[in-house]
Amino acid sequence: MEIICIDKRIFDELIVRLSEIEKKVTRLCSPAKDAGLKKWMDNRDVCEVLRISKRTLQVYREKGLLPYTRIKNKIFYRPEDVQKLLESSDHPQRKKP
């Protein structure tokens, strides 16, 4: 077995760097977080909740009744905005068929 002597300052720096690497590896290997996108709803989800057609949903967007975010060509809605519309007088409550 070979013994290698290094300066304490260098050893401490090495420990700090290894600790940083460990944190990065742990972060990269942990289940990927979606940056909140799981909380967002797409057109299909909103149409199901509000029981409306895609065209009606488009009208709601055009009238500014339902805030949305467009990422590339996909439109997303915050669940709290959908709930607010559902509870408002702007959305006619429809009974399930």
Secondary structure in CASP SS format (residue, H / E / C, confidence):
PFRMAT SS
TARGET T0000
AUTHOR 0000-0000-0000
METHOD secondary structure of the structure
MODEL  1
M C 1.00
E C 1.00
I C 1.00
I C 1.00
C C 1.00
I C 1.00
D C 1.00
K H 1.00
R H 1.00
I H 1.00
F H 1.00
D H 1.00
E H 1.00
L H 1.00
I H 1.00
V H 1.00
R H 1.00
L H 1.00
S H 1.00
E H 1.00
I H 1.00
E H 1.00
K H 1.00
K H 1.00
V H 1.00
T H 1.00
R H 1.00
L H 1.00
C H 1.00
S C 1.00
P C 1.00
A C 1.00
K C 1.00
D C 1.00
A C 1.00
G C 1.00
L H 1.00
K H 1.00
K H 1.00
W C 1.00
M E 1.00
D C 1.00
N H 1.00
R H 1.00
D H 1.00
V H 1.00
C H 1.00
E H 1.00
V H 1.00
L H 1.00
R C 1.00
I C 1.00
S C 1.00
K H 1.00
R H 1.00
T H 1.00
L H 1.00
Q H 1.00
V H 1.00
Y H 1.00
R H 1.00
E H 1.00
K H 1.00
G C 1.00
L C 1.00
L C 1.00
P C 1.00
Y C 1.00
T E 1.00
R E 1.00
I E 1.00
K C 1.00
N C 1.00
K E 1.00
I E 1.00
F E 1.00
Y E 1.00
R C 1.00
P H 1.00
E H 1.00
D H 1.00
V H 1.00
Q H 1.00
K H 1.00
L H 1.00
L H 1.00
E H 1.00
S C 1.00
S C 1.00
D C 1.00
H C 1.00
P C 1.00
Q C 1.00
R C 1.00
K C 1.00
K C 1.00
P C 1.00
END
